[in-house]
Amino acid sequence: MTPAINYLKKQKISHTIHSYQHDPHNTDFGQEAAEKLGLSLEQTYKTLLVAMNGDQKKLAVMVLPVSHLLSLKKAAKALKVKKVEMAEIDAAQKSSGYLIGGISPIGQKKALPTFIDQSAVEWDVIYVSGGKRGLDIALTAQDLALATKGELADLRDE
């Protein structure tokens, strides 16, 4: 099991596990998860790490639908900082303890400020990475916020 699943079990947070055969040639991880699990891109959520004010050591987690791009302006506003940029791959992997394409917002090595796009509450459950490529977890937006100590925010680029 991954740290994400272990954490949910330990905290007794309701979830279901969904696995699929990851194609090692596919680098569009969120789209692949949605397609292979028969889900919409709006209900499948990706986990992105951002660096605050250009500092790759000050990271935060943004969780939003695969169907949308992250608005860096909205992410900065949620974090109450001047600007954010995408975290470098090495920084994201080192901080989270997960590999790119399998970064779960849950059970990360370092607890980071976490924001979940407010569209998540429109679904009975949303799907997020379970901590490795080919593994997703379904849970409610409220349970994801509980598991990550996350807040809801408008994160989508229009």
Secondary structure, DSSP 8 states (H G I E B T S, - for coil): --HHHHHHHHTT---EEEE----TT---HHHHHHHHHT--TTTBEEEEEEEETTEEEEEEEEEEETTS-B-HHHHHHHHTSS-EEE--HHHHHHHHSS-TT---SSS-SS---EEEEGGGGGSS-EEEE-SSTTEEEEE-HHHHHHHHT-EEE--B--
